Amino acid sequence: MRNPVTITLLALLLCIPVFLFSRNTLVEQRGMRFDFYPRYVGMQAFWNGESPYAQSVTDRIQLGMYGELQPEDADQQRFAHPAYSAVLLAPFLTLPADTAIALWITLQFAALLATPFLWLRILRWNPQPLLFLLLIVGLIFVFRYPILSYLWGQFTGGIVFLLSLAILLLKQKRPVWAGAALALAAVPPSISGPLTVLVLGGYVLNGKYWRAAGVFIAILAITSLIAILRIGWWLPDFLAGISAYGDYAHPVWALDYLPALLRPISVIGLAVVIIWLFWRWRAAARDSTQAATEWQRQLDFICGSILVTLLLVPQTGNYYLVLCIPVFMITLYRLRSAKQWRWLGYALVIVAVLSPWLWLLLRLPDVETLVTPLLVGLAWTVSLVRKASQTISTN
């Protein structure tokens, strides 16, 4: 746990069987039917000087994935990412498509598995071996969404890992590398874009780590410029593709499961919560004697940013719920020292971790986009109440 070299070697050794399984079993059986394949074909088109948003590219994607063109009411599998992603992910084009897919999903699994390790480092938490094993098994395997993300070749493993890595780098006062990590996390901008901007904006508005924001903007600006030089002004095509994507991918807005009257109230309430969390953090940041309090409120703002983003941004799949892993880690870290409310908090965490199987059993897969973040948020709120009561009693 304390030796980065050992951890890195173990991770590489673990990646070998995962890659072989991915290549020889998953890709062998499913062919190109992974979410990374449309990006791969789109990147090929991009570097050949062709717009990845063109219908001809979409036709090639469909033929490669399904062997035939899809009807209009089916998922078109268009290249729906910003063109600069083809610059950032270009190294994958050096590999054949099947090998690139296997490597991609292996890296996504490794990123998901590494995320709890990062948070143990961020929180300076050294749990007992049994508890550590329960954390890994519970959050990566029982929670179900990380495995779904791996099986479909989604980007969400990289998003949660890079966001967590950026938090660690900011804590270590390495803003340049943190800005680079956040820029990579924003490659699929559907949910990671708002989240990275919200988290980074919190730091910047608190007068911290302007260089991280500068690097973040510079990387996206430079790669966007490269994309313009390669295929021309691509933004209108990208926006049109996003609009079309919403029509055939059927994104789910979590608050749609609430009564119509409660939706605007909920939006206002969530906005008030994130402003309140930011204001608490800002108040502590202004007082140099409250370094410990500022760190706790910084963590609160990160948790709030994740949960508010999950509830307010429409999602095209439940695999985005892997973003709850940092909130789980922070909540469990705080609950371990609680004298009151501890078991209620633990019970809520257990219910939230097991809940994906309940939605699957009841055949209600979409409602989880609302209920799961609420369960995780309730457990986190219990840890906040415990923190407040402990502070009051200490004072």
C-alpha positions as CSV (number, residue, x, y, z in Angstrom):
1,M,0.0,0.0,0.0
2,R,2.8,2.4,0.8
3,N,5.2,1.5,-2.1
4,P,4.1,3.0,-5.4
5,V,6.6,0.8,-7.4
6,T,5.1,-2.4,-5.9
7,I,1.6,-1.2,-6.6
8,T,2.5,-0.3,-10.2
9,L,4.1,-3.7,-10.8
10,L,1.1,-5.5,-9.3
11,A,-1.3,-3.5,-11.5
12,L,0.7,-4.3,-14.6
13,L,0.7,-8.0,-13.7
14,L,-3.1,-7.9,-13.2
15,C,-3.6,-6.1,-16.5
16,I,-2.0,-9.0,-18.4
17,P,-4.7,-11.7,-17.7
18,V,-7.5,-9.0,-18.0
19,F,-6.2,-8.0,-21.4
20,L,-6.0,-11.7,-22.5
21,F,-9.5,-12.3,-21.3
22,S,-10.8,-9.2,-23.0
23,R,-9.1,-10.0,-26.3
24,N,-9.6,-13.8,-26.5
25,T,-13.1,-14.0,-24.9
26,L,-15.0,-10.7,-24.9
27,V,-13.8,-9.3,-28.3
28,E,-13.7,-12.7,-29.8
29,Q,-17.4,-13.3,-29.0
30,R,-18.8,-9.8,-29.5
31,G,-16.7,-8.5,-32.3
32,M,-16.7,-4.7,-32.6
33,R,-19.8,-4.2,-30.5
34,F,-18.2,-2.0,-27.9
35,D,-18.7,1.7,-27.2
36,F,-15.1,2.4,-28.1
37,Y,-15.4,1.2,-31.7
38,P,-17.3,4.2,-33.0
39,R,-14.6,6.4,-31.5
40,Y,-11.9,4.3,-33.2
41,V,-13.5,4.5,-36.6
42,G,-14.2,8.2,-36.1
43,M,-10.5,8.8,-35.2
44,Q,-9.4,6.9,-38.3
45,A,-11.6,9.2,-40.4
46,F,-10.3,12.3,-38.6
47,W,-6.6,11.5,-39.3
48,N,-7.5,10.8,-42.9
49,G,-8.9,14.3,-43.2
50,E,-12.5,13.3,-43.1
51,S,-15.1,14.6,-40.7
52,P,-15.9,11.9,-38.2
53,Y,-19.5,13.2,-38.0
54,A,-20.2,12.4,-41.7
55,Q,-22.9,9.9,-42.6
56,S,-20.4,7.8,-44.5
57,V,-18.4,7.4,-41.3
58,T,-21.5,6.4,-39.4
59,D,-22.2,3.8,-42.1
60,R,-18.8,2.3,-41.7
61,I,-19.3,2.2,-37.9
62,Q,-22.6,0.3,-38.3
63,L,-21.2,-2.1,-40.8
64,G,-18.2,-2.9,-38.6
65,M,-20.4,-3.3,-35.5
66,Y,-23.4,-5.1,-36.9
67,G,-22.6,-6.1,-40.4
68,E,-25.4,-4.1,-41.8
69,L,-26.9,-0.5,-41.6
70,Q,-29.2,0.2,-38.7
71,P,-32.8,1.4,-39.0
72,E,-33.4,5.1,-38.2
73,D,-35.1,4.3,-34.9
74,A,-32.1,2.3,-33.6
75,D,-28.9,3.5,-31.9
76,Q,-26.9,5.0,-34.8
77,Q,-23.6,4.6,-32.9
78,R,-22.4,8.0,-34.4
79,F,-19.1,9.5,-33.4
80,A,-20.6,11.9,-30.8
81,H,-17.4,13.2,-29.1
82,P,-15.6,16.4,-29.7
83,A,-13.1,16.2,-32.6
84,Y,-10.2,17.0,-30.2
85,S,-10.7,13.6,-28.6
86,A,-9.1,12.1,-31.8
87,V,-5.9,14.0,-31.0
88,L,-5.8,12.9,-27.3
89,L,-6.6,9.2,-28.1
90,A,-4.6,8.9,-31.3
91,P,-2.1,6.3,-29.9
92,F,-4.9,3.7,-30.0
93,L,-4.9,3.9,-33.8
94,T,-1.5,2.3,-33.9
95,L,-3.2,-1.0,-33.0
96,P,-5.7,-3.1,-35.0
97,A,-9.3,-2.4,-33.9
98,D,-9.8,-5.6,-31.9
99,T,-6.5,-5.1,-30.0
100,A,-7.3,-1.5,-29.4
101,I,-10.7,-2.4,-28.0
102,A,-9.2,-5.0,-25.7
103,L,-6.5,-2.6,-24.5
104,W,-9.1,0.1,-23.9
105,I,-11.5,-1.9,-21.8
106,T,-8.5,-3.4,-19.9
107,L,-7.3,0.2,-19.1
108,Q,-10.9,1.1,-18.0
109,F,-11.0,-1.8,-15.6
110,A,-7.6,-0.9,-14.3
111,A,-8.7,2.7,-13.8
112,L,-11.8,1.6,-11.9
113,L,-9.8,-0.7,-9.7
114,A,-7.2,2.0,-9.0
115,T,-9.7,4.6,-8.0
116,P,-10.3,3.3,-4.4
117,F,-6.5,3.1,-4.0
118,L,-6.2,6.8,-5.0
119,W,-8.8,7.8,-2.4
120,L,-7.0,5.8,0.3
121,R,-4.0,7.9,-0.6
122,I,-6.0,11.2,-0.7
123,L,-7.7,10.5,2.6
124,R,-4.5,9.0,4.2
125,W,-6.6,6.0,5.2
126,N,-5.0,2.7,6.0
127,P,-7.8,0.2,6.6
128,Q,-7.4,-3.2,8.0
129,P,-6.9,-5.9,5.3
130,L,-10.4,-7.4,5.7
131,L,-12.0,-4.0,5.4
132,F,-9.8,-3.1,2.4
133,L,-10.9,-6.3,0.7
134,L,-14.6,-5.5,1.4
135,L,-14.1,-2.1,-0.1
136,I,-12.6,-3.4,-3.3
137,V,-15.1,-6.2,-3.7
138,G,-18.1,-4.1,-2.8
139,L,-17.3,-1.0,-4.8
140,I,-15.9,-2.6,-7.9
141,F,-17.7,-6.0,-8.2
142,V,-20.9,-5.9,-6.1
143,F,-21.9,-2.3,-7.1
144,R,-22.2,-3.7,-10.6
145,Y,-21.7,-0.5,-12.6
146,P,-17.9,-0.7,-12.8
147,I,-18.2,-4.2,-14.4
148,L,-20.9,-2.9,-16.8
149,S,-18.6,0.0,-17.7
150,Y,-15.8,-2.5,-18.4
151,L,-17.9,-4.9,-20.4
152,W,-19.2,-2.1,-22.7
153,G,-15.9,-0.4,-23.1
154,Q,-17.2,2.9,-21.7
155,F,-15.2,6.0,-20.8
156,T,-16.5,6.2,-17.2
157,G,-13.6,4.3,-15.6
158,G,-11.1,6.8,-17.0
159,I,-13.4,9.7,-15.9
160,V,-13.6,8.7,-12.3
161,F,-9.9,7.8,-12.1
162,L,-8.7,11.0,-13.7
163,L,-10.9,13.1,-11.6
164,S,-9.6,11.4,-8.4
165,L,-6.1,11.7,-9.7
166,A,-6.6,15.4,-10.2
167,I,-7.8,15.8,-6.6
168,L,-4.7,14.0,-5.3
169,L,-2.4,16.1,-7.5
170,L,-4.1,19.3,-6.3
171,K,-3.7,18.2,-2.7
172,Q,0.0,17.6,-3.4
173,K,0.2,21.2,-5.0
174,R,0.9,19.9,-8.5
175,P,-1.7,22.0,-10.4
176,V,-0.1,21.6,-13.9
177,W,-0.5,17.8,-13.8
178,A,-3.9,18.2,-12.2
179,G,-5.1,20.4,-15.1
180,A,-3.8,17.9,-17.6
181,A,-5.7,15.1,-15.8
182,L,-8.9,17.1,-15.8
183,A,-8.5,17.9,-19.5
184,L,-8.2,14.2,-20.3
185,A,-11.3,13.5,-18.1
186,A,-13.3,15.9,-20.2
187,V,-12.8,13.9,-23.4
188,P,-16.4,12.6,-23.3
189,P,-18.1,15.9,-22.3
190,S,-21.6,14.6,-21.8
191,I,-21.3,14.3,-18.0
192,S,-17.5,14.7,-17.4
193,G,-17.5,18.2,-19.0
194,P,-19.9,19.8,-16.5
195,L,-18.3,17.9,-13.6
196,T,-14.7,18.8,-14.3
197,V,-15.7,22.5,-15.0
198,L,-17.7,22.5,-11.7
199,V,-14.8,21.0,-9.6
200,L,-12.1,23.1,-11.2
201,G,-14.3,26.2,-11.0
202,G,-14.6,25.6,-7.2
203,Y,-10.8,25.7,-6.9
204,V,-10.3,28.7,-9.1
205,L,-13.1,30.8,-7.4
206,N,-11.5,30.0,-4.1
207,G,-8.3,31.6,-5.4
208,K,-6.5,28.3,-5.7
209,Y,-4.6,26.7,-8.6
210,W,-5.2,29.1,-11.5
211,R,-2.4,27.2,-13.2
212,A,-4.6,24.1,-13.3
213,A,-7.3,26.0,-15.1
214,G,-4.7,27.4,-17.4
215,V,-3.4,24.0,-18.4
216,F,-6.9,22.6,-18.7
217,I,-7.9,25.4,-21.1
218,A,-4.6,25.3,-23.0
219,I,-4.8,21.5,-23.7
220,L,-8.4,21.7,-24.9
221,A,-7.6,24.8,-27.0
222,I,-4.5,23.4,-28.6
223,T,-6.1,20.0,-29.4
224,S,-9.2,21.9,-30.8
225,L,-7.0,24.0,-33.0
226,I,-5.2,20.8,-34.3
227,A,-8.7,19.4,-35.1
228,I,-9.7,22.6,-37.0
229,L,-6.5,22.5,-39.0
230,R,-7.2,18.8,-39.8
231,I,-10.9,18.8,-40.7
232,G,-12.0,22.4,-40.6
233,W,-14.5,24.1,-38.4
234,W,-16.1,21.0,-36.7
235,L,-18.1,22.5,-33.9
236,P,-21.5,22.9,-35.8
237,D,-21.2,19.2,-36.9
238,F,-20.4,18.2,-33.4
239,L,-23.4,20.1,-31.9
240,A,-25.7,18.7,-34.6
241,G,-24.4,15.2,-33.7
242,I,-25.1,15.8,-30.0
243,S,-28.7,16.9,-30.9
244,A,-29.2,13.8,-33.0
245,Y,-27.6,11.6,-30.3
246,G,-30.3,12.7,-27.9
247,D,-33.0,11.6,-30.3
248,Y,-31.8,8.0,-30.8
249,A,-29.8,7.3,-27.6
250,H,-32.8,8.3,-25.4
251,P,-30.9,10.0,-22.5
252,V,-32.5,9.7,-19.1
253,W,-32.9,12.8,-16.8
254,A,-33.0,11.5,-13.2
255,L,-35.5,14.2,-12.1
256,D,-38.0,13.0,-14.7
257,Y,-39.0,10.3,-12.1
258,L,-40.2,13.0,-9.8
259,P,-43.7,14.5,-10.0
260,A,-43.7,17.4,-12.5
261,L,-44.2,20.0,-9.7
262,L,-41.2,18.8,-7.8
263,R,-38.7,19.0,-10.7
264,P,-38.1,22.8,-10.8
265,I,-38.1,22.8,-7.0
266,S,-35.4,20.0,-7.0
267,V,-33.3,21.9,-9.6
268,I,-33.4,25.0,-7.4
269,G,-32.7,23.0,-4.3
270,L,-29.6,21.3,-5.9
271,A,-28.3,24.6,-7.0
272,V,-28.7,26.0,-3.5
273,V,-26.9,23.0,-2.1
274,I,-23.8,23.3,-4.3
275,I,-23.7,27.1,-3.7
276,W,-23.9,26.4,0.1
277,L,-21.1,23.8,-0.1
278,F,-18.9,26.2,-2.0
279,W,-19.6,29.0,0.4
280,R,-18.7,26.9,3.4
281,W,-15.5,25.9,1.7
282,R,-14.7,29.5,0.8
283,A,-15.4,30.7,4.3
284,A,-12.9,28.2,5.7
285,A,-10.4,28.9,3.0
286,R,-10.2,32.5,4.0
287,D,-9.1,31.6,7.5
288,S,-5.5,30.3,7.5
289,T,-6.1,28.7,11.0
290,Q,-8.8,26.4,9.6
291,A,-6.7,24.2,7.3
292,A,-8.3,21.0,8.5
293,T,-11.8,22.4,8.3
294,E,-11.1,23.7,4.8
295,W,-10.0,20.2,3.6
296,Q,-13.2,18.6,5.0
297,R,-15.3,21.2,3.3
298,Q,-13.3,20.8,0.1
299,L,-14.2,17.1,0.2
300,D,-17.9,18.1,0.8
301,F,-17.9,20.3,-2.3
302,I,-16.4,17.4,-4.4
303,C,-19.1,15.0,-3.2
304,G,-21.8,17.6,-3.8
305,S,-20.5,18.3,-7.3
306,I,-20.6,14.6,-8.2
307,L,-24.1,14.0,-6.9
308,V,-25.5,17.2,-8.3
309,T,-24.0,16.4,-11.7
310,L,-25.5,12.9,-11.7
311,L,-28.9,14.3,-10.9
312,L,-29.0,17.3,-13.2
313,V,-27.2,16.0,-16.4
314,P,-29.1,13.6,-18.5
315,Q,-27.4,10.2,-18.8
316,T,-27.4,7.7,-21.7
317,G,-26.5,4.8,-19.4
318,N,-26.4,3.7,-15.8
319,Y,-22.6,3.1,-16.0
320,Y,-22.1,6.8,-15.1
321,L,-23.0,5.9,-11.6
322,V,-19.4,4.7,-11.1
323,L,-18.8,8.3,-10.2
324,C,-20.4,7.5,-6.8
325,I,-17.2,5.7,-5.8
326,P,-15.4,8.8,-4.5
327,V,-18.5,9.7,-2.5
328,F,-18.6,6.2,-1.0
329,M,-15.0,6.4,0.0
330,I,-15.3,9.8,1.7
331,T,-18.5,8.8,3.5
332,L,-17.0,5.5,4.8
333,Y,-13.9,7.2,5.9
334,R,-15.9,9.7,8.0
335,L,-18.3,7.1,9.4
336,R,-15.5,4.9,10.8
337,S,-14.9,7.4,13.7
338,A,-18.5,8.2,14.3
339,K,-20.0,7.5,17.7
340,Q,-23.6,8.3,16.6
341,W,-25.4,7.6,13.3
342,R,-22.6,5.2,12.3
343,W,-24.7,2.2,11.7
344,L,-27.4,4.2,9.9
345,G,-24.7,5.5,7.6
346,Y,-23.3,2.0,7.0
347,A,-26.8,0.6,6.4
348,L,-27.4,3.3,3.7
349,V,-24.1,2.5,2.1
350,I,-24.8,-1.2,2.0
351,V,-28.3,-0.6,0.5
352,A,-26.8,1.7,-2.1
353,V,-24.1,-0.8,-3.1
354,L,-26.7,-3.6,-3.4
355,S,-29.4,-1.5,-5.0
356,P,-28.4,-2.2,-8.7
357,W,-29.4,-5.8,-8.2
358,L,-32.7,-4.7,-6.8
359,W,-33.4,-2.5,-9.9
360,L,-32.4,-5.5,-12.1
361,L,-34.7,-7.9,-10.2
362,L,-37.6,-5.5,-10.4
363,R,-36.8,-4.7,-14.0
364,L,-36.6,-1.0,-13.3
365,P,-33.2,-0.2,-14.7
366,D,-33.8,3.6,-15.3
367,V,-35.1,4.6,-11.9
368,E,-31.6,3.9,-10.5
369,T,-30.3,7.2,-12.1
370,L,-32.4,9.0,-9.5
371,V,-32.6,6.6,-6.5
372,T,-28.9,5.5,-6.4
373,P,-27.5,9.1,-6.1
374,L,-30.1,9.9,-3.5
375,L,-29.2,6.9,-1.4
376,V,-25.5,7.7,-1.7
377,G,-26.2,11.3,-0.9
378,L,-28.3,10.4,2.1
379,A,-25.4,8.3,3.5
380,W,-23.0,11.2,2.8
381,T,-25.5,13.6,4.6
382,V,-25.4,11.3,7.6
383,S,-21.7,11.7,7.7
384,L,-22.1,15.5,7.5
385,V,-24.6,15.5,10.4
386,R,-22.2,13.5,12.4
387,K,-19.4,15.9,11.6
388,A,-21.5,18.9,12.6
389,S,-22.6,17.4,15.9
390,Q,-19.1,16.3,16.7
391,T,-17.8,19.8,16.0
392,I,-20.5,21.4,18.2
393,S,-19.8,19.0,21.1
394,T,-16.0,19.7,20.8
395,N,-16.5,23.4,20.8
